[in-house]
């Protein structure tokens, strides 16, 4: 029902409108609390009615509203677990595999999934691959496509003092800086054929400060979520907060005594496990899976952060980029020009020179190492598509920086004017 408002006889139309607007705004303010808040924000109401806030605020997905006071000036606590850019782990969902998806007898200090490194010192041999075995959506409340699988193919039954097997992820200093001196939580899903105590370590840029935490795999071949909380003590040691290694997150598989220490304390030195760490390489059946790795501020593990594929790929390309199509693993002699760098011969013969400037899609961490690949031959050189063979000329690379590089060709005698030359390349500047 409409309410008839009365005003003094001498009030103007403008004053009447203004008076009504003020009255309406006051009524609105008394009835509605409009809040835009992040985690931990407190909001108070001046209304003295018990439960005034109840039903007055609507929470969106991922936001919890809790009235904390029994009456009058109630305190509203808002917590939100849908925070973007909270996960400092790049490719923690293992969607990006620019180098390939299966690496048999992988060499130590090699990358498989983007940003994930495998290190092995000892006698064991592993295959690292992309796997579709993942925690279910009902388990994790996140739909993953892939996990990283570590398959032991040659065992190391007796781990020597200097042996170590691990997977690690290096967080760049710029991305690590916000975590310094603050409570931080690492969460991940893990699955292993071998049960027992495993370790995660946090190692600084100088490898002279380490923090080791134990976790237990309770059931064989079963996905389990693990959560680790710590505060980064930056006193002592060598730390990097710019474009070097900020922190290494290390998942130990097997470790000799040289790299063992006590758990749950900052240590001076490079340690990645305790003496309780199982030997995850003592059987060819010892498969190990990792999924949904998240490294975030705070003492509570929140839901795993979803990132769009293109966003995650761009983050990875700061450290590794290729001309090959995304789904093609870099290699010599793939018999394809897809994605290749191409130039035209403008001046025929050995006196000519062709080149092309390549711009990276994102600014890389620094000047990268460039590796070239022939499109149709076993040795890296420009391929003359008109002649159907690699050119006899030399390959020249110049001006590599964080924005791009110049690929040049000191032509051969058979390179004719107007002919097309092609080559593939990768650029790497991993931490």
Secondary structure, DSSP 8 states (H G I E B T S, - for coil): --------TT--HHHHHHHHHHHHHHHHHHH-------TTEEEE----STTTTTTT----TTEEEEE--SSSS-EEEEEES--TT----TTTT----TT-SEETT--TTEESSTTEEEEEESS-EEEEEEE-----HHHHSS--S-EEEEEEEE--SS--TT-EEEEEEEEEHHHHGGGBTSEEEEEEEEEESS-EEEEEEEEETTS--EEEEEEEE-STT--EEEEEEEEB--SSS----SSSEEEEEEEEEEE-GGGB--SSSEESS---B-TT---TTSSTT-EEEEEEEEEEESSS--------HHHHHHHHHTTEEESS-TTS---S--S--TT-EEEE-SS-STT-EEEEEEE-SS--SSS-EEEEE-SSSSS-S-EETTTTEE-SSEEEEE---SSEEEEEEE--TT--TT-EEEEEEEEE---
